[in-house]
Amino acid sequence: MSAVTTHVLDAARGRPAAGIPVRLEALDERATVLASATTDEDGRVPELGPDRVEPGTYRLVFDTATYFAASGQTGFYPEVAITFTIADPAQHYHVPVLLSPFAYSTYRGS
């Protein structure tokens, strides 16, 4: 299993947000793209990048403009970028997102 996974729910429509392009970046001297994928029909990206990542700062970037256009919605945020720190490379990091056209929230999941 990937060290970092995500799940996006469309809170405005009450269902998973399928078809969102997502990329995982390591924030070192520059933003290095480690992996990219698209949310599946359940709004999940179960395989995103390596099975283990080193301690450091990372970012998940969600191309919400693509999703909103495909779902017939007009969104305020064309992109959602979530920066987080990995302290223990032995742990799994799940970063869920609750999305609507004019708001989003996130938390560390399990």
C-alpha positions as CSV (number, residue, x, y, z in Angstrom):
1,M,0.0,0.0,0.0
2,S,1.2,3.5,-0.7
3,A,2.5,5.5,2.3
4,V,0.1,8.4,1.3
5,T,-3.5,7.9,0.2
6,T,-6.4,10.2,-0.2
7,H,-10.2,10.2,-0.6
8,V,-12.4,13.0,-1.9
9,L,-16.1,13.4,-1.1
10,D,-18.2,16.0,-2.9
11,A,-20.1,17.4,0.1
12,A,-22.4,19.5,-2.1
13,R,-23.6,16.5,-4.1
14,G,-23.4,14.0,-1.3
15,R,-21.2,11.5,-3.1
16,P,-17.6,10.5,-3.9
17,A,-15.7,12.9,-6.2
18,A,-14.6,10.7,-9.1
19,G,-12.2,11.9,-11.8
20,I,-10.0,14.4,-9.8
21,P,-6.4,14.5,-11.0
22,V,-4.1,14.3,-7.9
23,R,-0.4,14.6,-7.6
24,L,1.9,13.9,-4.6
25,E,4.9,16.2,-4.4
26,A,8.0,16.2,-2.1
27,L,8.8,19.7,-1.0
28,D,12.6,19.7,-1.1
29,E,14.7,22.4,-2.9
30,R,11.9,22.3,-5.5
31,A,8.6,20.5,-5.6
32,T,9.4,17.0,-6.9
33,V,6.4,15.1,-8.3
34,L,6.5,11.6,-6.7
35,A,3.3,10.3,-8.3
36,S,0.1,11.3,-10.0
37,A,-3.3,9.6,-10.2
38,T,-7.0,10.2,-10.6
39,T,-9.7,9.5,-8.0
40,D,-11.7,6.4,-8.8
41,E,-15.5,6.0,-8.7
42,D,-15.4,5.9,-4.9
43,G,-13.4,9.2,-4.8
44,R,-10.3,7.3,-3.7
45,V,-6.6,7.1,-4.7
46,P,-5.5,4.0,-3.0
47,E,-2.1,3.8,-4.8
48,L,-0.3,7.1,-4.9
49,G,3.5,7.0,-4.8
50,P,5.9,4.8,-2.9
51,D,5.2,2.4,-0.1
52,R,7.6,4.4,2.1
53,V,8.5,8.1,2.1
54,E,11.2,9.7,4.1
55,P,10.5,12.3,6.9
56,G,9.8,15.7,5.4
57,T,7.3,18.0,3.9
58,Y,4.9,16.9,1.2
59,R,2.0,18.3,-0.7
60,L,-1.1,16.8,-2.3
61,V,-2.5,18.9,-5.2
62,F,-6.0,18.3,-6.4
63,D,-7.1,19.6,-9.9
64,T,-10.6,20.6,-8.8
65,A,-11.2,22.7,-11.9
66,T,-11.2,19.6,-14.0
67,Y,-13.7,17.9,-11.6
68,F,-16.0,20.9,-11.4
69,A,-16.1,21.3,-15.2
70,A,-16.9,17.6,-15.7
71,S,-19.6,17.6,-13.1
72,G,-21.3,20.8,-14.3
73,Q,-20.4,22.9,-11.3
74,T,-18.6,26.2,-11.1
75,G,-16.0,26.1,-8.4
76,F,-14.2,28.9,-6.6
77,Y,-11.0,26.9,-6.0
78,P,-9.5,25.6,-9.3
79,E,-6.9,23.8,-7.3
80,V,-6.6,22.5,-3.7
81,A,-3.1,22.1,-2.3
82,I,-2.6,20.5,1.1
83,T,0.9,20.6,2.6
84,F,1.7,18.2,5.4
85,T,4.6,16.8,7.3
86,I,5.6,13.2,7.6
87,A,7.5,12.5,10.8
88,D,7.4,8.7,10.9
89,P,8.1,6.9,7.6
90,A,6.7,3.6,9.1
91,Q,3.2,5.1,9.4
92,H,0.5,5.3,6.7
93,Y,-0.8,8.8,6.0
94,H,-4.4,9.2,4.7
95,V,-5.5,12.7,3.7
96,P,-9.2,12.9,3.1
97,V,-10.8,16.0,1.5
98,L,-14.4,17.2,1.8
99,L,-15.1,19.4,-1.2
100,S,-17.8,21.7,-2.4
101,P,-17.7,24.5,-5.0
102,F,-17.0,27.2,-2.4
103,A,-15.2,25.4,0.4
104,Y,-13.1,22.4,1.3
105,S,-11.8,20.8,4.5
106,T,-9.3,18.1,5.3
107,Y,-7.9,16.1,8.2
108,R,-5.5,13.3,8.9
109,G,-7.5,10.1,8.4
110,S,-6.7,6.6,9.3
